[in-house]
Amino acid sequence: MSTIRRQSIISSGIVYIGFALGALNTLLLTKEFSAAQYGLITIFMSLANIMFPLASLGMHAYVYKFYPYYNDNLPPEKNDMMTWALVASFVGFLLVISGGIFFEDFVVENYSRNSPDLVTYYYWTFPFGLGLTFYSILEAFAWQLKKSVLTTYFREIQFRLFTFVLIVLFLAGALHNFDAVIKIYAWTYPLLALSLLGYLMIKRQLHFTFHVSRVTKKFFKKILAQVSLVWTGQVLFNISFYFAQLVIGAVVTDGMRFVGIYMLALYVGSLIQAIQRSVIAASIGPLSRAWKDKDYGRINRIYQRSSINQLIFSAGMFVLIWLNFTDGVRTFNLKDDYLLARSVFFYIGLTRVVDMGTGVNTQIIGTSTFWRFDFFTGIVLTILTLPANYFLTKALGYIGPAIADLVTFSIYNGIRFLFLYRKFGMQPFTRKTVYTLLLALAGYLVCYLLFDTHHGFIWLVLRSAVFIGIFGTGVLTLRLSDDILPVWHTIKKRLHLIR
């Protein structure tokens, strides 16, 4: 567990730096570009995250599940796993491009009235999607090498540095219009994928061979069965997760403007998930090994500790942001349009708290022999999400998808909770779960009663300090997390508060 904790802490530190840089990028984008232009830039990521599972053909799950078998039975130079993973993904992306050409008329018909810019730059989304596809496969492999810190740096900092440089070039006049910005932006993720590929090859940790190994031959039928179902489940999950932006762009008048507002709320909501990727990255390897060794006790410990650690962080961040959302928009002089994002954030934030509070259930199921369950839960999520998003958007406008996602993702995580509980007797919750939620609620009520009528930067800082003081003291006093206490002890030791 100490390895997971150490890598999670380091990765989380990198994530915080990345979020700071991302916040700067968001500030500049929302101030220098219109809400519609900001919406177009951010929808590139949504479309890429739909292309990635389609093109990957389940190869990331193949790497997660079977890496220990390849690593234990083959020398590195004869390990053909990544060769087939990347070749399959390339073929998959060719199919995605073919599908994109086939459905071009559909896109034009549904987006030309409310979101004409998306139609104009439709084909520029494909290089971005290609880069994300290859980066994600390489990232899955690097996680198995215990390089989660490196991949977190690339995704959270390096990508945002590329974007920051692009913004600076625009502000300096080197790029004369938005057209140039969006076309260069389309190539940022391919550059990121090449950076990670180059690192792994220079370090001689990635080898390619087209000789079919005995491991591939032995497990081929199991590999094929797994990737086919996991691929379908992941495709359905990502479509469900990113469907909201596409619906807003197609259904709501002035669609890209409201996509921009929605995406700001989504970005702020992602602050709540700051540690989730780090926890997942650090947990994948140990979970794969624990399933192989049938160490169910360790799996359950990872399940429970990931749940409470993520819940503490997500609940605290949600309340902190909700208390300060309006003052934040006004303090940084964002356009008044973005005040509308507050109501969207409320539902998105609660969705993130639910998702993180249920721990690494997706990764536990995905690395087990019951990975087929991903397929079935993906179908359920899609059946619930797509119509809910569409009809609530038609009825409520841009806030509709956020409400729909809160309901559907709660059901989705509930199904996974019940599966792990009934199948293995594993569940992530303890009394500390209740204490954490009550503590966050108490901190919110105190700050609301004290500061609700006061606004401005000074009150934002004071309100935040009081909440952090209440929540942080409660977490430490109640000993809510076995991983936070050693970190706090180390901090006090570094500050010479204790010997």
Secondary structure, 3 states (H helix, E strand, C coil): CHHHHHHHHHHHHHHHHHHHHHHHHHHHHHHHCCHHHHHHHHHHHHHHHHHHHHHHCCHHHHHHHHHHHHHHHCCHHHCCHHHHHHHHHHHHHHHHHHHHHHCHHHHHHHHCCCCHHHHHCHHHHHHHHHHHHHHHHHHHHHHHCCCHHHHHHHHHHHHHHHHHHHHHHHHCCCCCCHHHHHHHHCCHHHHHHHHHHHHHHHCCCCCCCCCCCHHHHHHHHHHHHHHHHHHHHHHHHHHHHHHHHHHHHHHCCCHHHHHHHHHHHHHHHHHHHCCHHHHHHHHHHHHHHHHHCCCHHHHHHHHHHHHHHHHHHHHHHHHHHHHHHHHHHHHCCCCHHHHHHHHHHHHHHHHHHHHHHCCCHHHHHHCCCCCHHHHHHHHHHHHHHHHHHHHHHHHHHHHHHHHHHHHHHHHHHHHHHHHHHHHHCCCCCCHHHHHHHHHHHHHHHHHHHHHCCCCCHHHHHHHHHHHHHHHHHHHHHCCCCCCHHHHHHHHHHHCCCCC
